[in-house]
Amino acid sequence: MSPSHPALSLVPRPRKVSPRPGRLILDADTALRSLPGTKAAADLLRGLLTPVTGLPFPPSPDGQIVLSLDPRLGGLGEEGYGLTVGPGALTLRAARPTGLLRGVQTIRQLLPADALSGQVRGGSRELPCVEISDAPAHPWRGAMLDVARHFQPVSYLRRYVDLLAFHKLNTLHLHLTDDQGWRMPVDAYPRLTSVGGRRSESMSRPPGRGDDRFDGVPHTGSYTKEELRSLVGYAAERGVDVVPEIEMPGHVRAALAAYPELGNHPERGLDVWTRWGVCDTVLGVHDGALDFCRTVLDEVMDVFPSPYIHIGGEECPTTEWENSPAARARASAEGLDGPAALHGWFMGRIGEFLVERGRRPVGWAETGTELPLDFTVMTWRDPAHALAAARRGHQVVTAHHRATYLDYAQSAEPDEPPGQPGEPVALHAVHGNEPAPGNWAAEETARVLGTQAQLWTEYVKTPDRIEYLTYPRLCALADRAWSGGRGDWTGFVERLRHHTARLDALGVRYRPLTARSLTTVPAGTAPPRP
């Protein structure tokens, strides 16, 4: 895609693009022919294009826009598609319905940018004539949004999903619980949201600097099951899977504030944590705590049909277990080497519970090798951990903090708002992230599902701030995750310059591109987030 075809500056980059002469004119007479099995894609196309263009795209057996399922495209996989735009017709084909959904997003990007804003409705629209054959390199391409530290309403989560789908990202990882807040409704434990969903104030600057400060502003919020089910359905219509995360056995201070008996000191009253960092209070390892986790996850699975259920597992201090006679007795009874081994035992028990119910447990990996083999692991501390996990036999989603943590600042420029403490994660570092490097063995590469971005929200309160930190860096991750090892930084920059007009039309408050942000200076080294 050359600069001479700005309308073909697509993000992510398709596998194969062949420009053709001419334009296809869309107007009030342009009809849609939806063949069997394509209703979802037809509904999505109308639902996305009619409100912003004013064009009705009525159904017709002679429609100029044709959607069809074609088993001959089976080699393009679950999400692949073929798109042909000619002067008189548009044909979108795929072997599977999800591929059609991806193709609809390509059609959106081929429209003039002003057609995405909805400010100019009616009249006609033109698409460039083109032949596209496309499929992703990785089946997991996602973004994690932390709504535990700072709650966001479902109305915004829908917009977040829309933007993921626009960039052909297919996974929303929703971080629903943490020390500072519990957002997931659980009928069996109503105090999780009535107590755990409220904190008295929040830290206003990073901890550990000797002058901790708090904002004095209460923060509250939780979802209803109806809201979450609606979100899941909305995302599914766009080909996005919502993966819930319920933290355990650490990062549970909000749960312990609601139900102290779940912890190692049932007599102790706790508040929902107002600090950032790693809290040393963890779940107990008695049967009641395990039953609590199972009950919560049963209700989670009733809301979220995703095959993947994330149960956290990272940053779990073992001090309370080491000092607890009950925890030490449990370790001895289970034949473990000591209380520190209770973490793996705990994750294994809960993982087995999920597997028995037909789900796949997901956990954050501290080393890549500490979780049971039936876990899909997210490796975040060191890129070497992804290789270690793959060699051990895990499915892997790479989430290295120096390339995918979008809560770090985007640059060291003086006008950059402060973010998570640490070196910036530059746009180039995100685009340079290769989930499975080319020097890996084939069997190791095959175990990598893909990659995702993370946005932890200790210092991120508003949707505007979410989008400023997320874009354009998530464009870079989407481009590389879809295109795989065919990294092309120069080409991406050129396409991104045109793509920002689409972001403008969609009202995305992204960080403006600067000469410095488009350089290839490698990011420095910083410790993991606190």
Buried (B, 14 or more C-beta within 10 A) or exposed (E): BEEEEBBBBBBBBBBEBEBEEBBBBBEBEBBBBBBEBBEBBBEBBBEBBEEBBBBBBEEBEEBBBBBBBBEEBEEBBBBBBBBBBBEEBBBBBBBBBBBBBBBBBBBBBBBBBBBBBBEEEEEEBBBBBBBBBBBBBBBBBBBBBBBBBBBBEBEBBBBBBBBBBBBBBBBBBBBBBBBBBBBBBBEEBEBBBBBBBBBEEBBEBBBEEEEBEEEEEEBEBBBEBEBBBBBBEBBBBBBBBBBBBBBBBBBBBBBBBBBBEBBBBEEEEBEBBBBBBBBEBBBBBBEEBBEBBBBBBEBBBEBBEBEBBBBBBBBBBBEBBBEBEEBBEBBEEEEBEEBBBBBBBBBBBBBEBBBEEEBBBBBBBBBBBBBBEBBBBBBBBBBEBBBBBBBBEBBBBBBBBBBBBBBBBBBEEEEEEEBBBBBBBBBBBBBBBBBBEEEBEEEBBEBBBBBBBBBBBBBBBEBEBBBBBBBBBBBBBBBBBBBBEEBBBEBBBBBBBBBBBBBBBBEBBBBEBEEEBBEEEEBEEBEBBB
